[in-house]
């Protein structure tokens, strides 16, 4: 039940984040298919959502293209127990480089949500701020969670395990129902 709630929350976050992309934005959706050790990309949102549910994907996301260029990358990662979820929104400059990351870490058992903001300069992620809130009420809190450590901040697109889907194979994804690539990390 907890896992179902976290997947629904992850889908909601991703849908809201992608909806804010703008009228001329086009999106490629992606997920990690752990059972086949691959990443799969989709141009159709309903097909993507069906696959998220079918595969019980724990890492999902989307890449927005504005005026033909990659502008935003959204990644949501959750654990199987439903104890935590990390929502990342990477923003890219017109030069195609990652410029910033807005990260939201939700720790369900601790009733804690942390929003972090990073700026990426010269290949390094620099934390600008970190704000903790109670998940239930949204009120600011000084409570932190010491047992959870999020993945490192990605500072260049090629470091994403799904990068080929959103760079080299984006046209293939748009023209096919589904395109999958091997997970290079496995």
N, C-alpha and C positions, 0 to 999 in steps of 0.2 A: 504494500500500500504506500509506504514512504517513497519507494522508487517511482511509482506511478506519479505521485505528487511532484517529485523533482523533475521528471521528464515533462510533465505538463507545464511546470514553471519555466523550464528551459525553453520549451517551444514557444511559450507566451513571450518570454524575453526576446527571443530571436525574431519572432514575428513583429513585435513592436519596434525593435531596433531597425529591422529592415524596412518597415513601413515609413520610417522617418527619413529614408534615404533621398527622397525627392522624386518628382514626376518623371524626369528623364533618366532615372537610374535603372539599370538592368542588374539582375542578381543571379548568381550561380550559387546553389546550395550544395553543401557537402557534409559527409559524415564518415566516421571511422567504422568500418566493418571489421571488427576484431576477429570474428569467426573465420574470415577468409584472408586476414592480414592484408587489408587493402583500404584505400580511401576511394569513395565514390562521389561523383558529382552529378547534379541534376539541375535542369533549367526549369522544370515544372515543380512548383511548390507543393502541390497536393501529392505528387509521386514521392517527393522528398519526405514529407510528413508520414506517409504510409510506410516508407522504408525505416524511418526512425523508430516507429512503433514495432514493426516487424522484427527488426534486428536488435531492438533494445539498445540503440546506440548511445554511448556515454559521452562521446565527443561529437558535436554537431556545429554547423556554422553556415556562413554565407559571405560572399564577396560581392560588393556593390561596384558597378561600373557607371561612372557619370561622364557623359560626353565622350564615351569610348575608352576611358582610362580607369584603371583600378583605383577606387577612392577610399573604400572602407572594407575592413575584414572583421567579421564578427565570429567569435568562437565561444561556445559554451561547453564546459566539461563538468560532469557530475559523477559521483561515485555510485556504486551499485546499491549501497545501503540507503541512499537518500539523505545522508548526513550533511553533505555539502555540495555546492555548485559554484563554479567560477565563470563569470560572464566577462569576456574581453571584447573591447571595441578598439581596434587599431585604425588610426586615421593616416592616410598617405598624402604626401604633397604632390604637386603637379609633376615633379621629377620622378615619381614612382617610389620614393623612399618612405619608410615608416617615420612619421613625425611625432605621434603620441599614442598613448594607450590609456583608456579609461577602463579600469578593472573593478568589478564588484564581486566580492567574495561573501557568500551566504553560508553560515554555519548553523544548521537547523537546531541541533541539540543545545547549543550555547545561546540561542536567540540573538545571534550577532551577525551584522552585515557591515562589511568594511568596503568603502569606496576609495580606490587609490587612483591617482593621476600621475602618469609618467610622461616626460618629454624625452624624445630620442634625438641626441646630438652626437655627431661624430662616431656613430656606431655604439653609443652607450646610452642606457636607460637611466634617467635621473628622476627620482621620485620628487614630485612637487607637493603632494599632500596626501594625507590619509585620514579619513573620517569614519568613525565607528557609530553604528546606530543599532537600536534594538530592532530585530526583524518584526516582532509583533506590532510594535507601536510606531516605529520610525523615529523615535526620539533619540537624540544624541546620547552616547554613553562613553564612559572612559574604559569600559571592560574590553579586553582584547582576548584573542584566542591564541594560546601559545603552542598547541599541538598540531596546527595545520600550517603547511607551507605550500603556497601556490607554485605552479611551474614558473621557470624563469621568464622574464620578459623577452619576447622575440624582437630583435632590432633590424633584421633584414628579411625580406620576403622569402628568399630561398631557404631559410632555416625552418619554415613551416613544413611539416611532413606532407602536406597536401598541396604544396606550392605549384607543382606541375599542372594540377587541375585548374587553377585560377590564373595561370600565366600562359604556359605553352598549349594547353588543351582546352582553353575556354571556348573556342569555336566548335570543337568536337562535342563538348558538353551541351552547348546551345542547340546543336542539330540532332543529337541522339537523346533517347529517353534516359540513358544512364551510361556514364563512363567511369570505369574504375582503374586505379593504378596501384601497383604494389606498395605496401607500407615500407619505406626505406629503413625505418628504424627497427624492423623486426626481421 
